[in-house]
Amino acid sequence: MALTYKHAFGTINKVRVTIVEKGLTKDRMEFLKKLLEYNRFKVQIEEIASKEEGGEPTFNLGVEDMVFNPVIWIYDRKLMLPNGQYVTHEYWDKGEGDNKPQYWTSIYDK
């Protein structure tokens, strides 16, 4: 799912969350969960049963930080990978990609 500037809120597991993405596959959900938990977010996941018989379920993923917006966190270079590199738009979308060059210096680089 592409990044969106829309900041959506909701409730998952009776907890108020910022919705990160909806309708995720299991692989995408696990990728985002791992990335966000590494960056110290409390992640909430909701499983949505498939409407088709025998179909794969989808997932909604949110974080308990109500001011989290992936667009801001990615372009402000606040999300990190375990290897110390910053998460880029390309990495967020595909789970791979060149995390360099850095197009600007973040205030967090100092």
C-alpha positions as CSV (number, residue, x, y, z in Angstrom):
1,M,0.0,0.0,0.0
2,A,1.3,3.4,-0.9
3,L,2.0,6.0,1.7
4,T,-0.8,8.4,2.3
5,Y,-0.9,11.8,3.9
6,K,-4.3,10.9,5.5
7,H,-3.9,10.4,9.2
8,A,-6.5,7.8,10.2
9,F,-7.6,6.7,13.7
10,G,-9.4,3.7,14.8
11,T,-9.8,1.0,17.5
12,I,-8.0,-2.3,17.4
13,N,-8.4,-4.8,20.3
14,K,-10.3,-2.1,22.3
15,V,-7.2,0.2,22.0
16,R,-7.3,3.6,20.3
17,V,-4.7,3.6,17.5
18,T,-3.4,5.4,14.5
19,I,-4.1,3.2,11.6
20,V,-0.9,2.5,9.7
21,E,-2.4,0.3,6.9
22,K,-5.5,-1.7,6.3
23,G,-6.1,-4.9,4.2
24,L,-2.6,-6.2,4.6
25,T,-1.4,-9.6,3.6
26,K,0.2,-11.7,6.3
27,D,3.7,-11.1,4.9
28,R,3.2,-7.3,4.7
29,M,1.7,-7.2,8.3
30,E,4.7,-9.1,9.7
31,F,7.2,-6.9,7.9
32,L,5.5,-3.7,9.2
33,K,5.1,-5.1,12.7
34,K,8.8,-6.0,12.9
35,L,9.9,-2.6,11.6
36,L,7.6,-0.6,13.9
37,E,8.4,-2.7,17.0
38,Y,12.1,-2.2,16.3
39,N,11.4,1.5,16.4
40,R,9.6,1.1,19.8
41,F,6.0,1.4,18.7
42,K,3.3,-0.6,20.4
43,V,1.6,-2.4,17.5
44,Q,-2.0,-3.6,17.5
45,I,-3.2,-6.1,14.8
46,E,-6.7,-7.0,13.8
47,E,-7.4,-10.0,11.7
48,I,-10.2,-9.7,9.2
49,A,-11.7,-13.0,8.0
50,S,-11.9,-13.5,4.2
51,K,-15.3,-13.1,2.7
52,E,-14.5,-16.0,0.3
53,E,-14.6,-19.5,1.6
54,G,-11.1,-20.7,2.2
55,G,-9.6,-17.3,1.4
56,E,-6.6,-15.8,3.1
57,P,-7.4,-13.4,6.0
58,T,-6.3,-9.8,5.8
59,F,-5.0,-7.6,8.6
60,N,-5.4,-4.1,9.9
61,L,-2.3,-2.7,11.6
62,G,-2.1,0.3,14.0
63,V,0.2,1.8,16.5
64,E,-0.7,3.2,19.9
65,D,1.1,6.5,19.3
66,M,-1.7,8.8,18.2
67,V,0.6,11.3,16.5
68,F,2.5,8.7,14.4
69,N,2.2,9.4,10.6
70,P,4.4,7.2,8.4
71,V,4.9,9.9,5.8
72,I,6.4,12.3,8.4
73,W,8.4,9.7,10.1
74,I,9.9,8.4,6.8
75,Y,10.7,11.8,5.3
76,D,12.0,13.2,8.6
77,R,14.3,10.1,8.8
78,K,13.0,9.0,12.2
79,L,12.4,5.3,11.3
80,M,15.6,3.2,11.5
81,L,16.5,-0.3,10.4
82,P,18.5,-2.6,12.7
83,N,21.6,-2.0,10.5
84,G,21.5,1.7,11.4
85,Q,20.2,2.9,8.0
86,Y,17.1,5.1,7.6
87,V,13.8,3.7,6.2
88,T,13.1,5.2,2.8
89,H,9.8,5.4,0.9
90,E,11.0,2.6,-1.4
91,Y,11.9,0.4,1.6
92,W,8.6,1.1,3.3
93,D,6.7,0.1,0.1
94,K,8.7,-3.0,-1.0
95,G,10.8,-4.1,2.0
96,E,13.9,-3.6,0.0
97,G,15.8,-0.9,-1.8
98,D,18.8,1.4,-1.5
99,N,18.6,3.4,1.7
100,K,21.2,5.8,0.4
101,P,21.8,8.5,-0.7
102,Q,20.4,10.7,2.0
103,Y,18.8,13.6,0.3
104,W,19.1,15.9,3.3
105,T,20.5,15.9,6.7
106,S,18.0,15.3,9.5
107,I,18.2,17.1,12.8
108,Y,18.6,13.6,14.3
109,D,21.9,13.0,12.5
110,K,23.8,15.4,14.7
